[in-house]
Amino acid sequence: MTLYLLSVAALVSTGLGLLLFFHYARRKPKFAHSSKSARAGFDISKPLNDGSALLHSDVASGTIYCAAIAIFLSLLFNSSEFKSYVPIAFLAVVLAIAKRFGKIAGSLGTAFSGLILAAFLFEPIRSLAVFSPEARINLGWMFLGGFVISYFFGRSKDAPNSD
């Protein structure tokens, strides 16, 4: 049990570290001088506005949030009699992540969270096999519903950011 808690703590701390990294990577650089590069008139004082770095950090942040919430719910409902319904309730988290961080983040968050819930919430623990037929069906509905919710309700790449 101690090894299980240490591995979960390591996973959460790694996720939080990545979250902080991507949060600070989103900031636009501020340059003190305005010099032009020799390559095609590239102005180093103006940050690139293609949005690709922002998109990648949003995807990573949303996926990490989903995984962290799945780990938290796995620890919270591990000995509960309602643990087979956690994947269905997790669709609300997928909806929030997809609306805030986009379709790709919602889809990746669904996939990683489903694997985390299967491995750490349902018997046998630390295995992707799920013995309970009810839990297996609810995990399947979570995967299907999560991908559908992410596709239809997720923010697209060209939508403006609500920050």
C-alpha positions as CSV (number, residue, x, y, z in Angstrom):
1,M,0.0,0.0,0.0
2,T,2.9,2.4,0.8
3,L,4.4,1.7,-2.7
4,Y,1.0,2.5,-4.2
5,L,0.7,5.8,-2.4
6,L,4.3,6.7,-3.3
7,S,3.7,6.0,-7.0
8,V,0.5,8.1,-6.9
9,A,2.3,10.9,-5.2
10,A,5.1,10.8,-7.8
11,L,2.6,10.8,-10.6
12,V,0.8,13.8,-9.1
13,S,3.9,15.8,-8.5
14,T,5.1,15.1,-12.0
15,G,1.8,16.3,-13.4
16,L,1.9,19.4,-11.3
17,G,5.4,20.1,-12.4
18,L,4.4,19.7,-16.1
19,L,1.4,21.9,-15.4
20,L,3.6,24.7,-14.0
21,F,6.0,24.3,-16.9
22,F,3.3,24.7,-19.5
23,H,1.7,27.5,-17.5
24,Y,4.9,29.6,-17.7
25,A,5.5,28.5,-21.3
26,R,2.3,30.2,-22.3
27,R,3.5,33.6,-21.3
28,K,4.4,35.9,-24.2
29,P,8.1,36.9,-24.2
30,K,8.9,40.5,-23.5
31,F,12.0,41.7,-25.2
32,A,14.0,44.8,-24.2
33,H,15.1,45.7,-27.7
34,S,13.7,45.7,-31.1
35,S,16.2,44.2,-33.5
36,K,15.5,42.5,-36.8
37,S,16.9,39.2,-37.8
38,A,18.5,38.7,-41.2
39,R,16.0,36.0,-42.0
40,A,13.0,37.3,-44.0
41,G,12.5,40.3,-41.8
42,F,11.7,38.4,-38.7
43,D,11.1,40.8,-35.8
44,I,12.3,39.3,-32.6
45,S,10.5,41.9,-30.5
46,K,7.1,40.6,-31.6
47,P,6.1,37.1,-30.4
48,L,4.8,34.6,-33.0
49,N,1.1,34.7,-33.1
50,D,0.4,31.3,-34.7
51,G,-1.1,29.9,-31.5
52,S,0.7,26.5,-31.8
53,A,2.5,26.8,-28.4
54,L,-0.7,27.9,-26.8
55,L,-2.5,24.9,-28.3
56,H,0.1,22.4,-27.1
57,S,0.1,23.8,-23.6
58,D,-3.7,23.8,-23.5
59,V,-3.8,20.1,-24.6
60,A,-1.1,19.2,-22.0
61,S,-2.8,21.2,-19.2
62,G,-6.2,19.7,-19.9
63,T,-4.9,16.2,-20.1
64,I,-2.9,16.6,-16.8
65,Y,-6.0,18.0,-15.1
66,C,-8.1,15.0,-16.2
67,A,-5.4,12.6,-15.0
68,A,-5.0,14.3,-11.7
69,I,-8.7,14.4,-11.0
70,A,-8.9,10.7,-12.0
71,I,-6.2,9.8,-9.5
72,F,-7.9,11.9,-6.8
73,L,-11.3,10.1,-7.4
74,S,-9.5,6.7,-7.4
75,L,-8.1,7.4,-4.0
76,L,-11.4,8.9,-2.7
77,F,-13.8,6.2,-3.9
78,N,-11.4,3.2,-3.6
79,S,-13.4,1.5,-0.8
80,S,-16.8,3.0,-1.6
81,E,-19.8,1.0,-2.8
82,F,-20.4,3.7,-5.4
83,K,-17.1,3.3,-7.2
84,S,-18.6,1.6,-10.2
85,Y,-20.5,4.9,-11.0
86,V,-17.4,7.1,-10.9
87,P,-16.7,6.8,-14.7
88,I,-20.2,8.0,-15.5
89,A,-19.9,11.0,-13.1
90,F,-16.4,11.7,-14.6
91,L,-18.1,12.8,-17.8
92,A,-18.8,16.1,-16.2
93,V,-15.1,16.6,-15.7
94,V,-14.5,15.7,-19.4
95,L,-17.1,18.2,-20.4
96,A,-15.5,21.0,-18.4
97,I,-12.0,20.1,-19.7
98,A,-13.2,19.9,-23.3
99,K,-15.0,23.3,-23.1
100,R,-12.0,25.0,-21.5
101,F,-9.0,23.3,-23.1
102,G,-10.4,21.9,-26.4
103,K,-11.4,18.8,-28.2
104,I,-7.9,17.1,-28.2
105,A,-7.4,17.7,-24.5
106,G,-10.9,16.2,-23.7
107,S,-10.2,13.2,-25.8
108,L,-6.7,12.6,-24.4
109,G,-8.0,13.3,-20.9
110,T,-10.8,10.7,-21.4
111,A,-8.3,8.1,-22.6
112,F,-5.7,8.6,-19.8
113,S,-8.4,8.9,-17.1
114,G,-10.1,5.7,-18.2
115,L,-6.8,3.9,-18.0
116,I,-6.1,5.4,-14.5
117,L,-9.6,4.5,-13.2
118,A,-9.3,1.0,-14.6
119,A,-5.8,0.5,-13.0
120,F,-6.3,2.1,-9.6
121,L,-10.0,2.1,-8.8
122,F,-11.4,-1.3,-9.9
123,E,-10.3,-4.8,-8.9
124,P,-7.6,-6.1,-9.5
125,I,-5.7,-3.0,-8.5
126,R,-2.7,-2.0,-10.7
127,S,-4.1,-4.0,-13.7
128,L,-6.1,-2.8,-16.6
129,A,-8.4,-5.8,-16.3
130,V,-11.7,-5.0,-14.6
131,F,-13.5,-8.0,-12.9
132,S,-16.9,-6.3,-12.3
133,P,-19.2,-6.4,-15.3
134,E,-21.0,-3.2,-14.2
135,A,-17.7,-1.3,-13.8
136,R,-16.5,-2.5,-17.2
137,I,-19.8,-1.3,-18.8
138,N,-19.5,2.1,-17.1
139,L,-15.9,2.4,-18.2
140,G,-17.0,1.7,-21.8
141,W,-19.7,4.3,-21.6
142,M,-17.2,6.8,-20.2
143,F,-14.8,6.2,-23.1
144,L,-17.6,6.5,-25.7
145,G,-19.3,9.4,-23.9
146,G,-16.0,11.2,-23.3
147,F,-15.0,11.1,-26.9
148,V,-18.5,12.2,-28.1
149,I,-18.6,15.0,-25.6
150,S,-15.1,16.2,-26.5
151,Y,-16.0,16.2,-30.2
152,F,-19.3,18.0,-30.0
153,F,-18.8,20.3,-27.0
154,G,-15.0,20.9,-27.1
155,R,-13.5,24.3,-28.1
156,S,-11.9,24.2,-31.5
157,K,-8.4,25.3,-32.3
158,D,-9.5,28.6,-34.0
159,A,-11.9,29.6,-31.2
160,P,-10.7,32.6,-29.2
161,N,-9.3,31.8,-25.7
162,S,-11.5,32.9,-22.8
163,D,-8.6,34.0,-20.6
